[in-house]
Structures are given as C-alpha cells and as structure tokens.
C-alpha cells in the first residue's frame, strides 16, 4: 500500500471508529503482540507436536537410537565396576599372601579374622568373591572388561550421533513446513490486518521466532528423550545394585520437581515479555531504517534514539530477568546432586564395610547417581530453552490463527467465459464501513464502460483509495455489488479478478534484481524483445535506462536507491503497461515526476489507456483534464460527476477544488509587487 493510501485509509478508519494507535493500534492493533499473561504451555507443545506428525517415522528412529544409546551408556558404569572389583581383588589377594599361605580359601581367612575379633574386616572380605590369596591382578580379565567398556561407549557414541542427525533432519523439515505455512498465511490474511500491524513485528515472528523455535526443538528434542530414558535406565540399574541406596537417591527427586516448577513459574512471564520486546524493537528499527532520510530531515534522531533506548532497555530488563531466574536452575540442581552424592557415598561406604556391597558396585552406584541427577539437571536447565522456544512458537501460532480473508468461491465464475476481459465495472448500491456503527460509503452507484478513463478526486480521506480497494477486493463490501463484465467480483477468484488489473501507486515498489526483471514482474505469457522495448520507449523509460552502465541489466537494491524518485515511478508505470491489463488503477502515479516528464507520461498514458478501463486517483487536477468521467467524492459519497468542462461550468465542489489549485496561485502572482 502506498504512503498516500495508507494515510487515507488511516483517516477513513479513524472516522469510522477504527482509529489506529501509535505504530498501528486499533481494534485489532494489539493482535499478534503477546501480553504478559501466562501462555498455554501444554497446548502449544501439543500443537507443535502435531506439526511434527509427518516426521513420526524419524521420531521413532531417533527414539529407538536413544534407547540403544542410553542402554549402552547405562551398562558402562556396571562394566567399569567389575574392572574395579578385579583390581581391588588382586590388590587384596597380594596383600594377604604375606599373612596366610597362598591358595587359602577366603572363607577360612574371614573365619580367622573373626576369631581375632576383626568382624568388620571379615565381613568385607567375605563379600569379595574374586579374591585369590597369593594372586595379584588378573590382567587378562581386566583387559577384556576394559575392551568391553570401550566398545560399549563407542557404540553408545555412534547411536547418539545418529540420533542427533535424525533429530536435526526432523526438526528442520518441520520448520520448513512451518515457514511455508506462514508464507501461505500471509497471502490469506486481509489487507486490513496488515494495515493494523507493525511490519517489523510481523517480520520478527516470521524470522526471529521461527529460528528460536527451531533452535529450541533441535537442542531439546533428542536431549529430552535421552534424559528421560537415562533416568529410567539408571534407576533400574540402581535398584538392581541396591534398593536401599536407590531409595536414598530418590529422596531428592521431589525436591528437584518442586524447585524446577517454582523457577519455571517465575521465569515464563519474563520470556513472554522478552520476545514481545524483541518484536517491538525490531518494528522500531525497521520503521526508522525505512524512513531514515525523513528522520534526519525533521531532526528526529534524538526522539528515535530515545524510543530505541526505551525499547532496548525493556528488552534488556526482560531478558536479564528471564535468564537470571532460569539460570538459577543449574546451580540449584548441582547443589541437590552434591547432596545426593554425599548421602550415597556415606551409606554405600557403610554397606561395603559390612560386606553387603562390593567396592565396584559402590563405585558404579556413585556413577549412576551422577547419571541419575544429571538428566534431571539437564531437563531442568532445558526449561530455559523450552520456555523461550514455546513463547516464540506461540507467537507464530498467533499469526497462523489471525483472521483470514473470505475464501474464493468453490465454483468460481470466469468473465466472458474465459475470453478477454472487456473492463466494464459497475458499483451497484455499494456500502462499506471500517466500523459497523460509522459507515463510510453508502449507496454508491457507478458505471465505468470499457475503455473509459474514470478520474476520482476529492479531499484526503474522502474514500478515493477505498473505492479502488473494494474493486480489488482488498476489503469486502458490506452491502451492494461490484461487477466486472457483468460478474460479481465475489463470484470470481481473486487471482482472476486481479489478473486483469494493473496498479501504479504513489509509493514505488522495486525489488532487488535487474531493471528488466523489475519491469517484467507482472508480465503473463511471452513478450518479445521488440514489444518490451516499444513499451519502455512509450513510457519514456528507455532513454534514461540506456544511460546507465549496464542498461536493463543494471542491478537495483530493494529500494532502488540508485535511481531518482521520478525514474522509479516511470519504471512502475512501465511495469503496469507491460502487464497489459484490461483495467488500470493509477493512484497519484505521476506525483513523483517532474513537470516535463509528467507531460511525456501523460501522453504515453493517454495512448496506452486506449481500449482499457482506467481509474485515476488524483490530487493534481491538471493530470485528469482529459478523463471521460470525473467523480468528486466527499465523505464516501459521489457528490459530482461529469467531464472537466461540465464540472467547471457547474461551479460546484470540483470547481472549488480547481480554483484552489490554479486560481489562487495566479492571483498571488498578480498581487505580487513589481520588482524595483
């Protein structure tokens, strides 16, 4: 939408009760901007899981890979515990060789120790089945056990690597689908929704929030699966080794759950504020960058910097609070883990001394206790990422849930049975309002015959641009009908309707690419080089393009900053003519060209309008003198219509507008004092 369109739409919306607030407020102005209330965490996760349903085969594979990887990792400490037992048994067997004859059964040695009153040492020795008096460390058995341990850990690494790879593929495929859904959604939302949003806010949802959600899913999906499986596997091994020590380890679990829940409850609102602040800051930066020249011209650098500082400070505060609160999760979980370690070490040592556990089992159990608390700590720390990611994905879901324009009819009608569009446009009893209680256009009747040029004039906010927006179905009429070649435009698909219409707005739009690519943007079908050059010459584009170093292959940035405003306007005019539409919509299309160029463009427009229905919105009445019909609009109504001469002779609203533009300057010149 052009700057003039946007301004006019804003004023019309204001009069009809839909006034937009600073930066795009209004009845729906806050839509898409998360509030500070707690979001529906569980429902958002379920909805994201539904998005990953097409990847369920990969999710199953990564889960199975995680199970195998975790099972191998869980087996590792038990194997290393056996190696510890082999070493300790060998050391004890060699120590006993100097006290009792080699080969003496361990039971006899234990009985001898009890006879000497050393019951505790006897109990410990009786629990060591692998001790052989006089025999040192069994090197062969130790090497075999260590080889098994290395093999198990290598296999666990390979399955873990495969799990991470599958996770990345599944998540990125889902994000690709999500981005495609968002792109499709942006084509279905009505222009009224876009008008009421900050562009930077929408861009932030499409880029920053999706990227954050992807990063969160990649880092947490496999890790959550692995962590939960590790907890189950390690807990089973702990109960196998010693149910008493396992119960001791479980004592800290309720404390972990309570701490995690409390920290998450306090940090979640901060993450919501963080991403809301990010969207507002991006919107401000985008607006200031787009209009940086005007910011400097009007000396608003200080005000812009102050707004930036305010938004930046809010982002800083919310991010700091979110990260600080969620960051306490890891040290708290570390403290609980250390507390658990101390309890297990003390009780495990006592059970080794009593001969109820081997030292290898205690060593394995201590490792398992670390493995048990580590995934709990990981899950707790992942709440940081998870909350941030869910806050972002919910903002994307809010965009996907935005109201959509009315769908195209299931059985659309094609004007003229698919033949060429003639361009007869009829407004029959059209009514429209931005707000139901304040109508803007009431009972409007208008007929534009094929080949006619219909000029629309009137004060700012009179409804000129709204009239064209209704024709294009950017907005839907509240009552009445608009027909094209006898077919109600609501019975046609939007592509069919807009395919026969070319628009040139006051606000030029060029994309990054060559000049020729920009000119051919709206061309449908084949267009020969001669036809292309003929059109560019008719629009007076060819002469200035040939002065450029690369001619039509000259690269433009997305703002066309290497061209003057008039040259950019000429390109957009030529682009519309190259599209060869049956209907032309020109919204102040010559406002940016100089007087000499305007004359040339008017001549070209007069030639190229032949055979086309043209709607020309103009403030400069000099550009529409040759229009077949001139409509004068005030407050959404057509108050006068006729040719230039007829309206001047009538002495009404058009004559008053004409006099204000031409008579006043002439009078001023006549009244000016003669030079000395």
C-alpha positions as CSV (number, residue, x, y, z in Angstrom):
1,X,0.0,0.0,0.0
2,X,1.3,3.4,-0.9
3,X,2.1,6.1,1.7
4,X,-0.9,8.1,0.4
5,X,-3.1,5.1,0.5
6,X,-2.0,4.2,4.0
7,X,-2.6,7.8,5.2
8,X,-6.0,8.0,3.6
9,X,-7.0,4.6,4.9
10,X,-5.9,5.6,8.4
11,X,-8.0,8.7,8.3
12,X,-11.0,6.9,7.0
13,X,-10.6,4.2,9.6
14,X,-10.3,6.9,12.3
15,X,-13.6,8.5,11.2
16,X,-15.3,5.1,11.2
17,X,-14.2,4.1,14.7
18,X,-11.1,2.0,13.8
19,X,-8.5,4.6,14.7
20,X,-5.0,3.2,14.7
21,X,-2.9,3.9,17.6
22,X,0.8,4.7,17.6
23,X,2.6,2.2,15.4
24,X,-0.6,0.5,14.3
25,X,-3.1,0.0,17.1
26,X,-6.8,0.0,16.6
27,X,-9.5,-2.6,17.4
28,X,-7.0,-5.3,16.4
29,X,-3.9,-3.3,16.8
30,X,-2.6,-5.4,19.7
31,X,-3.3,-8.6,17.8
32,X,-0.1,-10.6,17.3
33,X,1.6,-8.9,20.3
34,X,1.8,-11.3,23.2
35,X,0.5,-10.0,26.5
36,X,2.1,-10.6,29.9
37,X,-0.4,-13.3,30.9
38,X,0.9,-16.8,31.2
39,X,0.5,-18.7,27.9
40,X,-0.9,-22.1,27.4
41,X,2.3,-24.0,27.6
42,X,0.9,-27.5,27.3
43,X,-1.5,-26.8,24.4
44,X,1.3,-25.0,22.4
45,X,3.6,-28.1,22.9
46,X,0.8,-30.4,21.7
47,X,0.2,-28.2,18.6
48,X,3.9,-28.2,17.8
49,X,4.0,-32.0,18.3
50,X,1.1,-32.2,15.7
51,X,3.3,-30.2,13.3
52,X,5.9,-32.9,13.6
53,X,3.4,-35.7,12.8
54,X,4.7,-36.1,9.2
55,X,8.2,-36.8,10.8
56,X,6.9,-39.5,13.1
57,X,9.0,-42.2,11.3
58,X,12.1,-40.2,12.1
59,X,10.9,-39.5,15.6
60,X,10.5,-43.3,16.1
61,X,14.0,-43.9,14.7
62,X,15.6,-41.2,16.9
63,X,13.7,-42.7,19.9
64,X,15.0,-46.2,19.2
65,X,18.5,-44.8,18.7
66,X,18.2,-43.1,22.0
67,X,17.1,-46.2,23.7
68,X,20.1,-48.2,22.4
69,X,22.5,-45.4,23.2
70,X,21.1,-45.0,26.7
71,X,21.2,-48.7,27.3
72,X,24.8,-48.9,26.3
73,X,25.7,-45.8,28.4
74,X,23.9,-47.3,31.4
75,X,25.8,-50.6,31.0
76,X,29.1,-48.7,31.1
77,X,29.4,-48.0,34.8
78,X,28.5,-51.6,35.7
79,X,31.2,-52.9,33.5
80,X,33.7,-50.4,34.9
81,X,32.6,-51.5,38.4
82,X,33.6,-55.1,37.5
83,X,37.0,-53.8,36.4
84,X,37.3,-52.0,39.8
85,X,36.5,-55.3,41.6
86,X,39.2,-57.2,39.6
87,X,41.8,-54.6,40.5
88,X,40.7,-54.4,44.2
89,X,40.5,-58.2,44.5
90,X,44.0,-58.5,43.0
91,X,45.4,-55.9,45.5
92,X,43.8,-57.6,48.5
93,X,44.9,-61.1,47.3
94,X,48.5,-60.0,47.1
95,X,48.3,-58.3,50.5
96,X,47.0,-61.5,52.1
97,X,49.9,-63.5,50.6
98,X,52.2,-62.3,53.3
99,X,49.8,-63.3,56.1
100,X,48.4,-66.7,55.1
101,X,49.6,-69.4,52.7
102,X,48.8,-68.9,49.0
103,X,45.7,-70.5,47.9
104,X,44.0,-70.4,51.3
105,X,40.2,-70.1,50.7
106,X,38.9,-66.6,51.5
107,X,36.2,-68.1,53.9
108,X,39.0,-69.5,56.1
109,X,40.8,-66.2,56.1
110,X,37.5,-64.5,57.1
111,X,36.9,-67.0,59.9
112,X,40.4,-66.4,61.2
113,X,39.8,-62.6,61.3
114,X,36.5,-63.1,63.2
115,X,38.4,-65.3,65.7
116,X,40.8,-62.3,66.2
117,X,37.8,-60.0,66.8
118,X,38.0,-58.2,63.4
119,X,34.4,-58.9,62.4
120,X,34.0,-55.8,60.1
121,X,37.1,-56.7,58.1
122,X,36.0,-60.3,58.0
123,X,32.5,-59.3,56.6
124,X,34.1,-57.1,54.0
125,X,36.5,-59.9,52.9
126,X,33.6,-62.5,52.8
127,X,31.8,-60.3,50.3
128,X,34.7,-60.3,47.9
129,X,34.2,-63.4,45.8
130,X,37.1,-62.7,43.4
131,X,39.9,-62.7,45.9
132,X,42.5,-65.4,45.5
133,X,45.2,-65.4,48.2
134,X,48.6,-65.0,46.6
135,X,47.3,-64.0,43.2
136,X,47.6,-60.4,42.0
137,X,45.5,-58.5,39.5
138,X,44.1,-60.7,36.7
139,X,45.4,-58.7,33.8
140,X,43.7,-60.8,31.1
141,X,40.3,-60.4,32.8
142,X,40.9,-56.7,33.3
143,X,41.9,-56.1,29.7
144,X,38.8,-58.0,28.5
145,X,36.5,-55.9,30.7
146,X,38.1,-52.7,29.6
147,X,37.8,-53.7,26.0
148,X,34.1,-54.3,26.5
149,X,33.8,-50.9,28.2
150,X,35.5,-49.1,25.3
151,X,33.3,-51.0,22.8
152,X,30.1,-50.1,24.7
153,X,31.0,-46.4,24.9
154,X,32.0,-46.2,21.2
155,X,28.7,-47.9,20.2
156,X,26.8,-45.5,22.5
157,X,28.5,-42.5,20.8
158,X,27.6,-43.8,17.3
159,X,24.0,-44.3,18.2
160,X,23.9,-40.9,19.9
161,X,25.4,-39.3,16.9
162,X,22.8,-40.9,14.6
163,X,20.1,-39.7,17.0
164,X,21.3,-36.1,16.8
165,X,21.4,-36.3,13.0
166,X,17.9,-37.7,12.7
167,X,16.7,-35.0,15.1
168,X,18.2,-32.2,13.1
169,X,16.6,-33.5,9.9
170,X,13.1,-34.0,11.5
171,X,13.2,-30.5,13.1
172,X,14.4,-28.7,10.0
173,X,11.8,-30.4,7.9
174,X,9.1,-29.3,10.3
175,X,10.5,-25.7,10.3
176,X,10.5,-25.7,6.5
177,X,6.8,-26.7,6.6
178,X,6.0,-24.1,9.3
179,X,7.7,-21.4,7.3
180,X,5.7,-22.4,4.2
181,X,2.5,-22.3,6.3
182,X,3.4,-18.8,7.5
183,X,4.1,-17.7,3.9
184,X,0.8,-19.1,2.7
185,X,-1.0,-17.5,5.7
186,X,0.5,-14.1,4.8
187,X,-1.2,-14.4,1.4
188,X,-4.6,-15.2,3.0
189,X,-4.7,-12.5,5.7
190,X,-6.7,-9.4,4.6
191,X,-5.1,-6.1,4.0
192,X,-6.9,-4.7,7.0
193,X,-4.9,-7.0,9.3
194,X,-1.6,-6.0,7.7
195,X,-2.5,-2.3,7.9
196,X,-3.0,-2.6,11.7
197,X,0.3,-4.3,12.4
198,X,3.9,-3.1,12.5
199,X,5.8,-4.6,9.7
200,X,8.8,-5.2,12.0
201,X,6.5,-7.1,14.4
202,X,5.3,-9.5,11.6
203,X,8.9,-9.9,10.3
204,X,10.0,-10.8,13.8
205,X,7.5,-13.6,14.0
206,X,8.4,-14.9,10.6
207,X,12.2,-14.8,11.2
208,X,13.3,-14.5,14.8
209,X,10.6,-16.5,16.4
210,X,10.7,-19.4,14.0
211,X,14.5,-19.5,14.2
212,X,14.3,-19.6,18.0
213,X,11.7,-22.3,17.9
214,X,13.9,-24.4,15.6
215,X,16.9,-24.0,17.8
216,X,14.9,-24.9,20.8
217,X,13.5,-28.0,19.2
218,X,16.9,-29.1,17.9
219,X,18.6,-28.8,21.2
220,X,15.8,-30.2,23.4
221,X,14.0,-32.9,21.4
222,X,16.8,-35.5,21.4
223,X,18.1,-34.4,24.8
224,X,14.7,-34.7,26.4
225,X,14.2,-38.3,25.0
226,X,17.7,-39.2,26.1
227,X,17.4,-37.7,29.5
228,X,14.1,-39.4,30.3
229,X,15.4,-42.8,29.0
230,X,18.5,-42.3,31.1
231,X,16.5,-41.7,34.2
232,X,14.5,-44.9,33.7
233,X,17.6,-47.0,32.8
234,X,19.8,-45.7,35.6
235,X,17.0,-46.1,38.1
236,X,16.6,-49.7,37.1
237,X,20.3,-50.4,37.5
238,X,20.4,-48.6,40.9
239,X,17.6,-50.9,42.2
240,X,19.4,-53.9,40.8
241,X,22.6,-53.0,42.7
242,X,21.0,-51.8,45.9
243,X,17.4,-51.0,46.6
244,X,18.3,-49.2,49.8
245,X,20.7,-46.8,48.0
246,X,18.2,-46.4,45.2
247,X,15.6,-45.2,47.7
248,X,18.2,-42.8,49.2
249,X,18.8,-41.4,45.7
250,X,15.1,-40.9,45.1
251,X,14.7,-38.8,48.3
252,X,15.9,-35.7,46.3
253,X,13.6,-36.2,43.4
254,X,10.5,-34.4,45.0
255,X,12.8,-31.5,45.9
256,X,14.0,-31.4,42.3
257,X,10.5,-31.3,40.9
258,X,9.4,-28.5,43.4
259,X,12.4,-26.4,42.6
260,X,12.0,-26.8,38.8
261,X,8.3,-25.9,38.9
262,X,8.9,-22.8,41.0
263,X,11.7,-21.5,38.9
264,X,9.7,-22.2,35.6
265,X,6.6,-20.5,37.0
266,X,8.6,-17.3,37.7
267,X,10.7,-17.3,34.5
268,X,7.9,-17.9,32.0
269,X,6.3,-14.5,32.1
270,X,9.7,-13.0,31.6
271,X,10.3,-15.0,28.4
272,X,6.9,-13.8,27.1
273,X,8.0,-10.2,27.7
274,X,11.4,-10.9,26.2
275,X,10.0,-11.9,22.8
276,X,7.3,-9.2,22.9
277,X,10.0,-6.6,23.5
278,X,12.1,-8.2,20.7
279,X,9.2,-7.7,18.2
280,X,8.6,-4.1,19.3
281,X,12.3,-3.3,19.0
282,X,12.5,-4.9,15.5
283,X,9.5,-3.0,14.4
284,X,11.0,0.3,15.6
285,X,14.3,-0.4,13.9
286,X,12.6,-1.4,10.6
287,X,10.5,1.8,10.6
288,X,13.4,4.1,11.4
289,X,15.6,2.4,8.8
290,X,13.0,2.7,6.1
291,X,12.4,6.3,6.8
292,X,15.9,7.3,7.9
293,X,16.0,10.2,5.5
294,X,12.9,11.8,6.9
295,X,14.1,11.2,10.4
296,X,17.2,13.3,9.6
297,X,15.2,15.9,7.7
298,X,12.9,16.5,10.6
299,X,15.6,16.3,13.2
300,X,14.0,13.4,15.0
301,X,17.3,11.4,15.6
302,X,17.0,12.3,19.3
303,X,13.4,11.1,19.5
304,X,14.2,8.0,17.5
305,X,17.2,7.2,19.7
306,X,15.1,7.8,22.9
307,X,12.4,5.3,21.7
308,X,15.2,2.9,20.7
309,X,16.8,3.3,24.2
310,X,13.4,2.7,25.9
311,X,12.6,-0.4,23.9
312,X,16.2,-1.7,24.2
313,X,16.0,-1.2,28.0
314,X,12.8,-3.1,28.2
315,X,14.3,-5.9,26.2
316,X,17.4,-5.8,28.4
317,X,15.4,-6.0,31.6
318,X,13.1,-8.8,30.4
319,X,15.9,-10.8,29.0
320,X,18.1,-10.3,32.1
321,X,15.2,-11.3,34.4
322,X,14.3,-14.4,32.3
323,X,17.9,-15.6,32.0
324,X,18.7,-14.8,35.7
325,X,15.7,-16.7,37.0
326,X,16.1,-19.7,34.7
327,X,19.8,-19.6,35.2
328,X,19.4,-20.4,38.8
329,X,18.2,-23.8,37.8
330,X,21.6,-25.3,37.1
331,X,23.4,-24.3,40.3
332,X,20.4,-25.4,42.4
333,X,20.3,-28.7,40.7
334,X,24.0,-29.1,41.2
335,X,23.6,-28.5,44.9
336,X,20.9,-31.1,45.1
337,X,23.1,-33.5,43.1
338,X,26.0,-33.0,45.5
339,X,23.7,-33.6,48.5
340,X,22.6,-36.8,46.9
341,X,26.3,-37.8,46.3
342,X,27.2,-37.3,49.9
343,X,24.3,-39.5,51.2
344,X,25.2,-42.3,48.7
345,X,28.9,-42.2,49.5
346,X,28.3,-42.4,53.3
347,X,25.7,-45.1,53.2
348,X,27.5,-47.0,50.4
349,X,30.7,-47.0,52.3
350,X,29.0,-48.4,55.4
351,X,27.5,-51.3,53.2
352,X,30.9,-52.1,51.7
353,X,32.4,-52.3,55.2
354,X,29.6,-54.7,56.2
355,X,30.2,-56.9,53.2
356,X,26.8,-56.3,51.7
357,X,28.2,-54.5,48.6
358,X,31.4,-54.7,46.7
359,X,33.5,-51.6,46.2
360,X,33.0,-51.9,42.5
361,X,29.2,-51.8,43.0
362,X,29.5,-48.7,45.1
363,X,31.7,-47.1,42.5
364,X,29.1,-48.0,39.8
365,X,26.3,-46.7,42.0
366,X,28.0,-43.4,42.5
367,X,28.4,-43.1,38.8
368,X,24.7,-44.0,38.4
369,X,23.7,-41.4,41.0
370,X,25.6,-38.8,38.9
371,X,23.9,-40.1,35.8
372,X,20.5,-40.0,37.6
373,X,20.8,-36.4,38.7
374,X,22.5,-35.2,35.5
375,X,19.5,-35.8,33.2
376,X,17.2,-34.2,35.9
377,X,19.5,-31.2,35.9
378,X,19.5,-31.2,32.1
379,X,15.7,-31.3,31.9
380,X,15.6,-28.5,34.5
381,X,18.1,-26.4,32.5
382,X,16.3,-27.1,29.3
383,X,13.3,-25.4,30.7
384,X,15.2,-22.2,30.0
385,X,15.3,-23.0,26.3
386,X,11.9,-24.7,26.2
387,X,10.1,-21.8,27.7
388,X,11.8,-19.4,25.3
389,X,11.0,-21.7,22.4
390,X,7.4,-22.2,23.3
391,X,7.0,-18.4,23.8
392,X,8.2,-18.0,20.2
393,X,6.2,-20.8,18.7
394,X,3.1,-19.4,20.3
395,X,3.7,-16.0,18.7
396,X,3.9,-17.8,15.3
397,X,0.7,-19.7,16.1
398,X,-1.0,-16.4,16.8
399,X,0.0,-15.2,13.3
400,X,-1.3,-18.5,11.9
401,X,-4.6,-18.0,13.8
402,X,-5.1,-14.5,12.5
403,X,-8.4,-13.9,10.8
404,X,-8.3,-14.6,7.0
405,X,-9.9,-13.0,4.1
406,X,-13.1,-14.7,2.7
407,X,-12.1,-17.8,0.7
408,X,-12.6,-17.8,-3.0
409,X,-15.9,-19.4,-4.2
410,X,-15.8,-23.2,-4.6
411,X,-17.3,-22.9,-8.1
412,X,-15.8,-19.6,-9.4
413,X,-17.2,-17.7,-12.4
414,X,-14.9,-16.5,-15.2
415,X,-16.0,-13.4,-17.0
416,X,-16.7,-13.7,-20.7
417,X,-16.4,-17.5,-20.5
418,X,-12.6,-17.2,-20.2
419,X,-12.3,-14.7,-23.0
420,X,-10.5,-11.3,-22.8
421,X,-11.7,-9.0,-20.1
422,X,-13.6,-6.1,-21.6
423,X,-13.4,-3.9,-18.4
424,X,-16.9,-2.9,-17.7
425,X,-17.0,-2.1,-14.0
426,X,-20.3,-1.4,-12.1
427,X,-20.7,-0.3,-8.5
428,X,-24.3,-1.0,-7.5
429,X,-25.6,0.2,-4.1
430,X,-22.2,-0.4,-2.5
431,X,-21.9,0.2,1.2
432,X,-18.8,-0.1,3.3
433,X,-17.6,0.8,6.8
434,X,-14.5,0.1,8.7
435,X,-16.7,0.1,11.8
436,X,-20.3,-1.0,11.7
437,X,-21.5,2.0,13.6
438,X,-19.8,4.6,11.4
439,X,-20.5,4.0,7.7
440,X,-18.0,5.4,5.2
441,X,-19.6,4.7,1.8
442,X,-23.4,4.4,1.5
443,X,-25.4,3.5,-1.6
444,X,-22.7,4.2,-4.1
445,X,-23.6,3.7,-7.8
446,X,-21.0,4.0,-10.5
447,X,-20.6,2.5,-14.0
448,X,-17.3,2.6,-15.9
449,X,-17.6,1.5,-19.5
450,X,-14.8,-0.4,-21.3
451,X,-12.1,2.0,-22.5
452,X,-13.3,4.8,-20.3
453,X,-11.0,6.8,-18.0
454,X,-12.6,7.5,-14.7
455,X,-10.9,10.1,-12.5
456,X,-11.6,10.2,-8.8
457,X,-10.9,13.4,-7.0
458,X,-11.7,14.8,-3.6
459,X,-10.1,15.9,-0.3
460,X,-7.9,13.5,1.6
461,X,-9.9,10.8,3.4
462,X,-12.9,11.2,1.0
463,X,-12.8,7.4,0.2
464,X,-11.0,7.5,-3.2
465,X,-8.5,4.8,-2.4
466,X,-11.1,2.8,-0.5
467,X,-13.1,2.7,-3.7
468,X,-10.3,1.1,-5.6
469,X,-9.5,-1.3,-2.6
470,X,-13.1,-2.5,-2.8
471,X,-12.7,-3.1,-6.5
472,X,-9.5,-5.1,-5.9
473,X,-11.2,-7.0,-3.0
474,X,-8.5,-5.8,-0.6
475,X,-11.6,-5.1,1.5
476,X,-15.1,-6.6,1.2
477,X,-18.2,-4.6,0.6
478,X,-20.8,-4.6,3.4
479,X,-23.7,-4.4,1.0
480,X,-24.3,-4.0,-2.7
481,X,-22.4,-5.5,-5.6
482,X,-19.3,-4.7,-7.7
483,X,-19.4,-6.4,-11.1
484,X,-16.7,-6.9,-13.8
485,X,-18.2,-7.6,-17.2
486,X,-21.5,-8.5,-15.5
487,X,-19.9,-10.9,-13.0
488,X,-20.0,-10.1,-9.3
489,X,-16.3,-9.9,-8.2
490,X,-17.1,-12.1,-5.2
491,X,-18.1,-14.9,-7.5
492,X,-14.6,-14.8,-9.1
493,X,-11.3,-15.9,-7.7
494,X,-9.0,-13.1,-6.5
495,X,-6.3,-14.2,-9.0
496,X,-8.8,-14.0,-11.9
497,X,-10.0,-10.6,-10.7
498,X,-6.6,-9.1,-10.1
499,X,-5.0,-10.7,-13.1
500,X,-6.9,-8.3,-15.3
501,X,-6.0,-5.2,-13.2
502,X,-2.7,-3.3,-13.2
503,X,-1.9,-0.8,-10.4
504,X,0.6,2.0,-10.2
505,X,0.8,3.6,-6.7
506,X,2.3,6.8,-5.5
507,X,4.7,4.8,-3.3
508,X,7.0,3.0,-5.8
509,X,8.0,-0.6,-5.1
510,X,11.0,-2.2,-6.6
511,X,12.8,-5.4,-5.6
512,X,16.4,-6.5,-5.6
513,X,17.3,-7.5,-9.2
514,X,17.9,-6.1,-12.6
515,X,15.8,-3.3,-14.1
516,X,14.5,-5.7,-16.7
517,X,13.4,-8.2,-14.1
518,X,11.5,-5.5,-12.3
519,X,9.8,-4.4,-15.5
520,X,8.8,-8.0,-16.4
521,X,7.5,-8.7,-12.9
522,X,3.8,-8.6,-13.9
523,X,4.1,-9.9,-17.4
524,X,2.0,-13.0,-18.2
525,X,2.9,-15.1,-21.1
526,X,5.6,-14.4,-23.7
527,X,6.8,-10.9,-24.6
528,X,9.1,-10.3,-27.4
529,X,12.1,-8.0,-27.1
530,X,10.6,-5.6,-29.6
531,X,7.3,-5.4,-27.6
532,X,9.3,-4.9,-24.4
533,X,11.3,-2.1,-25.9
534,X,8.3,-0.5,-27.5
535,X,6.5,-0.3,-24.2
536,X,9.6,1.1,-22.4
537,X,10.0,3.8,-25.0
538,X,6.3,4.7,-24.8
539,X,6.7,5.2,-21.1
540,X,10.0,7.1,-21.6
541,X,11.9,4.5,-19.6
542,X,14.3,3.5,-22.4
543,X,16.2,6.8,-22.7
544,X,17.4,7.0,-19.1
545,X,18.0,3.3,-18.8
546,X,20.4,3.3,-21.7
547,X,22.4,6.0,-19.9
548,X,23.2,3.5,-17.1
549,X,26.4,1.5,-17.3
550,X,24.6,-1.9,-17.6
551,X,21.4,-0.7,-19.2
552,X,18.5,-3.0,-18.5
553,X,20.9,-5.4,-16.7
554,X,21.6,-2.7,-14.0
555,X,21.2,-4.2,-10.6
556,X,18.8,-2.4,-8.2
557,X,18.6,-2.8,-4.4
558,X,15.2,-3.3,-2.8
559,X,14.7,0.5,-2.6
560,X,16.1,1.4,-6.0
561,X,18.3,3.9,-4.2
562,X,20.5,4.4,-7.4
563,X,17.5,6.0,-9.2
564,X,15.7,9.2,-8.7
565,X,12.1,9.2,-7.5
566,X,10.8,10.1,-11.0
567,X,12.8,7.3,-12.6
568,X,11.5,4.8,-10.1
569,X,7.9,6.0,-10.8
570,X,8.5,5.6,-14.6
571,X,9.6,2.0,-14.0
572,X,6.5,1.2,-12.1
573,X,4.3,2.8,-14.8
574,X,6.1,0.8,-17.5
575,X,5.7,-2.4,-15.4
576,X,1.9,-1.9,-15.3
577,X,1.7,-1.3,-19.0
578,X,3.9,-4.3,-19.8
579,X,1.5,-6.5,-17.9
580,X,-1.2,-5.4,-20.5
581,X,-4.1,-5.3,-18.1
582,X,-7.7,-4.7,-19.1
583,X,-8.1,-2.3,-16.2
584,X,-5.6,0.3,-15.0
585,X,-5.6,1.8,-11.5
586,X,-3.4,4.9,-11.2
587,X,-3.1,6.3,-7.6
588,X,-1.3,9.6,-7.9
589,X,1.0,7.8,-10.4
590,X,2.7,10.9,-11.7
591,X,3.2,12.6,-8.3
592,X,7.0,11.9,-8.2
593,X,7.9,13.0,-11.8
594,X,9.0,16.5,-12.8
595,X,6.8,18.8,-14.9
596,X,8.5,17.9,-18.2
597,X,8.4,14.2,-17.6
598,X,4.8,14.5,-16.4
599,X,3.8,15.8,-19.8
600,X,5.6,12.9,-21.5
601,X,4.0,10.4,-19.2
602,X,0.5,11.9,-19.7
603,X,1.0,11.5,-23.5
604,X,2.1,7.9,-23.0
605,X,-0.8,7.2,-20.6
606,X,-3.3,8.7,-23.0
607,X,-2.1,6.3,-25.8
608,X,-1.8,3.3,-23.6
609,X,-5.2,3.9,-21.9
610,X,-6.9,3.3,-25.3
611,X,-9.1,0.3,-25.0
612,X,-8.6,-0.1,-21.3
613,X,-10.8,1.0,-18.4
614,X,-8.7,3.3,-16.2
615,X,-9.3,4.5,-12.7
616,X,-7.2,7.5,-11.9
617,X,-6.9,8.8,-8.4
618,X,-5.5,12.3,-8.4
619,X,-5.0,15.4,-6.3
620,X,-3.3,17.4,-9.1
621,X,-6.3,18.2,-11.3
622,X,-4.0,19.0,-14.3
623,X,-3.4,15.3,-14.8
624,X,-7.1,14.3,-15.3
625,X,-8.5,17.0,-17.6
626,X,-8.9,14.5,-20.5
627,X,-10.7,11.9,-18.4
628,X,-14.0,10.7,-19.8
629,X,-15.7,10.9,-16.4
630,X,-14.5,12.8,-13.3
631,X,-16.0,11.7,-9.9
632,X,-15.8,14.1,-7.0
633,X,-16.0,12.3,-3.6
634,X,-16.7,13.7,-0.2
635,X,-17.2,11.6,2.9
636,X,-17.5,8.4,0.9
637,X,-20.2,9.7,-1.5
638,X,-20.0,10.8,-5.1
639,X,-21.2,14.4,-5.0
640,X,-20.5,15.3,-8.6
641,X,-19.6,13.6,-11.8
642,X,-19.0,14.7,-15.3
643,X,-16.3,15.9,-17.7
644,X,-13.8,18.6,-16.8
645,X,-15.6,21.3,-18.7
646,X,-19.1,20.2,-17.4
647,X,-17.9,20.3,-13.8
648,X,-16.2,23.7,-14.1
649,X,-19.4,25.1,-15.6
650,X,-21.5,23.7,-12.8
651,X,-19.4,25.7,-10.3
652,X,-19.7,23.1,-7.5
653,X,-17.1,21.1,-5.5
654,X,-14.9,20.4,-8.4
655,X,-14.8,24.0,-9.5
656,X,-13.8,24.9,-5.9
657,X,-11.0,22.4,-5.9
658,X,-9.8,23.6,-9.3
659,X,-9.9,27.2,-8.2
660,X,-7.9,26.4,-5.0
661,X,-5.2,24.8,-7.1
662,X,-4.9,27.2,-10.0
663,X,-6.7,30.5,-9.4
664,X,-5.1,31.2,-6.0
665,X,-1.5,30.9,-7.4
666,X,-2.4,33.2,-10.3
667,X,-4.0,35.7,-8.0
668,X,-0.9,35.7,-5.8
669,X,1.3,36.3,-8.8
670,X,-0.9,39.2,-9.9
671,X,-0.9,40.8,-6.5
672,X,2.8,40.4,-6.0
673,X,4.6,43.8,-6.1
674,X,6.6,44.6,-9.2
675,X,10.3,44.3,-8.9
676,X,12.1,47.5,-8.1
